[in-house]
């Protein structure tokens, strides 16, 4: 069994692309008899349809062309039975080729799947069949459209349609419908072949079965992501639908101008160089000038409109992405690096919108040019047109292979660049720490390592692009050389005029450029979809913490109840921070949380703020679950002063009033009063611009004590019902700590709000209404300072430890002072 699996893997089997979810039933668990029966019915249905199609199109060909059948065996007289504008011979040949290819491909796949006792490896030919069928279907429709345009042109040129032209239009319609039906039926049958093969190896070769099913799942997931990204892009872009419609119309006119330029260049050469007819040459030159001006004007309008739509699309996507990021839970930011989010918000959104807009612009131009150019090429000479298309399948295959590689390498490159940006952003945001720890070399080494990976990927991408560019240049030039050689032969035989041959070569160059642009479009859209996957994944991400509460009472009394609360951080799911923790805080109480480092004190503050939700248990405010309150309203009823205050790159006045809008926005008098209560007014007035002084990024223009006092003023001006203090003075020097502690004491004693404080300063702890001792996430002791000190438990030991530390510090200072006196 294992040997068979190894042989199958060595066969290089590549899995067929799966059909999107919901389009077919999963046959992996279906009974073999039912699967075989369904497979046989689908196969017979396809063969019946192919036979019907062939008979029907043959009748459509034979009825008008029956008098010319005698010439079919004399290839030199094909011109007598074929004319592009009036003959159905080409439709019949297209039908023959399509039916033969479909029948042969299906039969080949059937034999390969049924050959081996465990299902047989599906060969790469079977894998390529859906893509080849799709490409041939697209080419068939381009040909049918060009023929339809030629017939309609003949009708307008000669008047009302004759019976033969009506018959021809009917033939085109039937051929188009048959092409669509056969493609859908063939692809559905290939999917069933895939199911049969997977069902056959499920028991006989489970390892290979698991591997292939995994590949199918990944491909299906990728395709669903791409489809979802395209739908999301459409929803964002349809707002500018009127702009895009006008741009499309301008693109059509510009493409007509491009085709006309090639046509009239041939006429100018013919009338001026060969016929020596000045009047006709001047008329052709005038028409050429009009075509050039038309092409230039409408091309510029088209480009400007697409550029405008790109800018508007980028703005909408960035705005929506930022809104999505702002509503995510705190745990999301704990697990995601800031540099990565910054890269998504700036680099990926720009790449996505610009690539999509640019490539849609080029796509519209290229498709319109291809249709018009193929139509006029077939109208000029169908013989030369067939020769011109010899390299199209090769170019399409090259573009397809390169597009798949480019998509993969682009995702890897973006991830590598995001990782490098994350290292740099983290270091730049904490530069003082990096310098104080002499970590410059560590940061540089880590950044260089990430850049080397990025450079390696860029090198691979550059090499692949070089090969792709050389092949895309060679293929159209080889086709042009073959066309020119055959065209000269036709011209010498008198079957094509010189000006038509000259214009035809220009048409071919235009067509080659359009196909080359299509190849670039495929690569560009692949890159855009790679970026769009990540951007729309963030935009559509649903926060794990639900914030759908709507309760907004007139006032919040400040009663806090934690009942059997257990909590773990998302980044440390193996560590229990709070374990069955219960605590009741009455309105107006000042509660101090004390305990060893890492015991869970700050986590309680974060739960009350509702930065996180408890894993178990319930947290209530005024007897109502905290989840029922409106999140934004609740944030305005609380205020936090943390260990490391965060100020924004705006004025001091704006920082103090931050987060308060509308009726809640404080006036200048309230801001000044809050600053006075926080002992910040005096130093603010000493600054050159006073309250309009810019704080700088993260408040870097101010000292630690100044930032902390502004943060306290920001808390005071909100007049919160619940005040949260988390080690607000632990990071300050002795002088700043005294000033800030005085401001904190003023804030606590001058109101009846509920205060929860995590502190190490004994004076703050002693003045608390209730002291809660926390150890290893559990409630250890509760009481006043006197009660807990008398119990001589954990609180007693913590206080004694702090007092000994203070005594040792005083002794050390006295010893140092004596030493200095002796030296003096």
Buried (B, 14 or more C-beta within 10 A) or exposed (E): EEEBBEBBBEEEBBBBBBBEEEEEEEBBEBEEEEBBEBBEEBBEEBBEBBEEBBEBBBEBBEEBBEEBEEBEEEEEEEEEBBEBBBBBBBBBEBBBEBBEBBBEBBEBBBEBBBEBEBBBBBBEEBBBBBEBBEBBBEBBBBBBBBBBBBBBBBBEEEEEBEEEBEBBBEBBEBBBEBBEBBBEBBBBBBBBBBBBBBBBBBEBBEBBBEBBBEBBEEBBEBBEBBEBBBEBBEEBBEEBEEBBEEBBBBBBBBBBBBBBBBBBBBBBBBBBEEEEEEEBBEBBBEBBEEBBEBBEBBBEBBBEBBBBBBEBBBEBBBEBBBEBBEBBBBBBBEEBBEBBBBBBBEBBBBBBBBBBBBBBBBBBBBBBBBBBBBBBBBBBBBBBBBBBBEBBBBBBBBBBEBBEBBBEBBBBBBBBBBBBBBBBBBBEBBEEEBEEEEBEEEBEEBBEEBBEBBEEBBEBBEEBBEEBBEBBEBBBEEBBEBBBEBBEEBBEEEEBBBBBBBBBBBBBBBBBBBBBBBBBBBBBBBBBBBBBBBBBBBBEEEEEBEBEBEBEEEEBBBBBBBBEBBBBBBEEEEEBBBBBBEBBBBBBBBBBBBBBEEBBBBBBBBBBBBBBBBEBBBBBBBEBEBBEBBBEBBBBBBBBBBBBBEBEBBBBBBBBBBEBEEEEEBEEEBBBBBBBBBBBBEBBEEBEEBBEBBBEEBBEBBEBBBBBBBBBBBBBBBBBBBBBBBBBBBBBEEEBBBBBBEBBBBBBEEBEBBBBBBBEBBEBBBBBBBBBBBBBBBBBBBBEBEEBBEEEBBBBEBBEEBEEEEEEEEEEEEEEEEEEEEEE
